[in-house]
Amino acid sequence: MRGFYIGRFQPYHEGHHHMVAEIAEEVDELVLGIGSAGDSHTERNPFTAGERIMMLTKALVDVDIVTYAVPIEDLDRNSVWVSHVQSMCPTFDVAYSNNPLVIQLFHEAGVEVRRSPMFRREVLEGTDIRDKMIDDEGWRKLVPDPVVEVVEEIDGIERIQRVSASDSNGE
């Protein structure tokens, strides 16, 4: 059985990693949809789809499941979003999400959706991790080691600091 799990993975963090490990107990293969694939170089979406593919690929080397990382660009028409996702991905049998909109869209399309347990959500939340990256403090322990390596390779901390800076002179 093949599962589908979508996230922006900005960055891929230990919460995502725990989720993939849980899903791997239920499926033989996993399609990882890299959401908002066209967005990058902003405070909310600092990393490119290619950089996120590197994060996922390197972080999942030791996970015992076949994975496919597929960039999914945003589509501003929710009624056809699931067919858009399906057109971009290998076929899948079940989708995993806790996002109410994603659950509803898959449900309406007749795709089984399983909720996944959140893992340490109080500290493993993308916005908070990106804030820590801006301060370059405390983020490394919240992501798998291979993600740290990717972020350092691409000068990701410098990028997120620059794109989050204001051009205001404080007046």
N, C-alpha and C positions, 0 to 999 in steps of 0.2 A: 504494500500500500504506500502511496506517495502523499505526503502532506504539503501544505503551503503555509508559510508564515511571512507576513509582511511587516516591515518596519522602516523607518528612515535611517536608523543605525548611525546617528549623528552625535557621538560615535557609537560603534558596536561596543556594548559594555557587559559587565558581569550579569546583569539582569537578563539581557538577551541570551547570553551564553548558558545560563541556567535553564532558560526556557527551551533552547535548542536541545539541551541534554534531556529534558523531560519529554519533549516531542519525540526524540530518538527512541524512547522506550515504546512508542506506539506505532511508528511507521518505519518502513524500510528505506525510504528516500525522502528528502526534504527539499522543496523549492523555497528559496529565500528571496522574497520580493523586496528589492531595494526601492522603497517608495520615494517620491519626489526626486526621481533620478536626475531631472534636469536642473535642479537647484543646487547651488554651491556658492562659496565665497560670501556668505552672509553669517551673521551671528547665530541665527537659528539653523542654518544649513551650511556649515563651514566646509564640508568635505565633498568632493566630487563623487559621482557614482563609481568611477574607477578606483578611487581611493578607498571607498567603502567595500568594494569587491576585494581589494587587497586585505583589508581588515578581517573580513569574514573568512576568506580563504586561508589566511595564515592562522587565525584563531581556531579554526575548525579542523586543522590537520590531525589532531589526536582524537577527535570525536568519531566514533565508530558508526558513521552513517554517510551514505552518498548524498552530497548536497549540490544544488545548482543555484548559483547566485544570478538573479535576473533583474536588471534595471527596469523599473516601472515608472514612466513619466506620469505626472499628474494629468488628470482628465477632468475638466470642470463640468462634467455631466454625470452625476451620480447614477442615473438610471441605466447607463451603459458601462459603468466602471468595471463590473465583474467580467463582462465579455471582453473588455479591453485587457484586463489582467490575464484572462484565459488565452487570449490571442498571443500574448508575449511569453507564455510559460509552457514548460512541459505539462501534460495533463496531470491533474491531482485529484485525489479522492476526498480529502477533508482539508478544511482551512482552520487555522488557529488564530484567534484574536480575542482581545478584551475590549476593543473599540466598538462602542454601540452602533455607530454608522456602518462600519465594516461588517459587523455581525448581521445587521438588517439587510444590507445589500446582498451578501452571500445567501442569506435565508430566502430572500425574494427570488434569487436565481436558482434555488433548489440545491444549493451546495451545503453539505453538512458542515457545521461550525462547532468547534470545541473551544471552550474557554480554557485559558491556561492560568495556572497560579502565578501571581505576581511574586517576585523574589526580591525581598528587601527594598521594596518600592520607595520607602522613606529616604533611602540614600542613593538608590540606583534609578535616577530619573534624568533623562537627557539634558533638560534645561539646567539642572543643578551641576551636572558634570561639565557642561560647556562653561558655566560660570566659574567653576574651579579651574578650567583650562585657561580662561581669560586671566585669572590671577596666577596661573601656573603653580597651583598649590593643591595637593590632595587628590588630584584626579587619577594619578597612575594606579593607585590601589583599587580603583573602581572599574578598570578595564583589563581584559586579558593582556599578558605581557606582549604578545605579538602586535596588539593594537598600539601599545606604547611605542614599539619599534616603528610601525608605519607612521604614526603621528610625528615622531622625531625625524624620520626619513624625509617627509614632505614639508618639514618646518611648519607643522600644523598649529603649534602654539603661537608662533609669530603671526600667522595668518589670522587666527581667530582674534588675537589682540588687536591687530590692525583694523579688521572689518567691524569690530565692536566699538572702536574709538569714535568719539564724536569730533566733528570738525568745528564745533562751537568754541568760541574763545571765552566762554563763561559769562558773557554779559547778559 
